[in-house]
C-alpha cells in the first residue's frame, strides 16, 4: 500500500514543505498494520531536519487529520515495550471523484 499512500499524499494532502515530506516518509512505510519509522529516519527523508522539527510536523499532520499516532505501539513482538517506536496510521484517502 505504500505506493498508493504516497500518491494519495502527493495529490490530496493539505500539508506543505517539511510537513509534507514527513507525511511522504510515513506513507512510504505504510502497510496493513500502519507505519513505525523512527524520527531519525523521517528527519533524513525530510532533508536532514532535526527530530524536533519532525515531531512538530507530525503534530501538524495530526491536527490536519492526515495521520494518527499511537505512542510506543509500533515495532515487532520481540521489541521491549519501552523501546517500541510510535505507530503511525495514514488517514488520507482518495475522494470519490478521484481517478
N, C-alpha and C positions, 0 to 999 in steps of 0.2 A: 504494500500500500504506500510505501514512502514516495514513489514517483508520482502517484496520484495526489498525495498530500502536498507535495512540493508544488505541483501545478496549481492546485487549489490556492495555496498560499500566495503564489505569484500573482494570480488573477483576481482573487477575491478578498485578500486581507486589507484592512484599513490602516495597518501599520506602515511605517516607512523607515528608511535609514537602518541604523544598527538594530532596532527592534525587529524589523522585517528579516534581517539576516539571522537573528536569533530564532525567529519563527521558522525560517527555512532549515536551520540546523535541527530543530525539534522535528520538523516534518521529515527530514532526511532519515531520522532514526525511528519514525513512527511504524508501528506494527500492530498486530491484533491486540497485544497487551499494553499498548502505549509506548512511550519512549523514555529512556533514562540516560541521556548523555550527561556527562559531567559539566559543571560550569566552565572548567578549563577548556573542554572540547568546544563548547558553544562560543567561548571567547576567541578561540582560534578561528572558527568559522566566520566570526563577525569582524575579522581583520586584526586580531590581536588586542582587542579591547580588554579592560580589566574584568575580573569576575564580578566586581561590584556593579559595573555597567550592565553586565548580563543579567544580574539579579533585578536591577531596575527595569530592564527591558521585559523580563518575564512578568514583573508586576504590571506593566502596561498591557501586555498581552492578556493577562487575566482580567484586567479592567475592561478590555475590548470584548471579552467573551470568546477569544480565539483559542485559548489554552486554559486548562485547569491543572492544578498541581496537587499531588498527594505527597506530603513530606515523608521522606525515608521509606517509600513504598516500592521502589524500583529494585533492579538487580536480580540476581539468581537466588534460588533457595538456599544455597550453601553460604550466602553472604550474611555476616552477623548483622543483627538489626540496627546496631549503632553505626554501621558502616554502609548502610544502604543509601543509594542515590535517590534523589527525588524522582517521582514518576510523573511524566507529563502526558496529558491527553490532548490531542489535537482536535479541536471542536469545529473547525470550519468545514463547510460542505458546499457543493455547487448549488446555486439557486435553481429553481425549477426551469427557468428559461436558458440555462447553461447548455452549450453544445459540447 
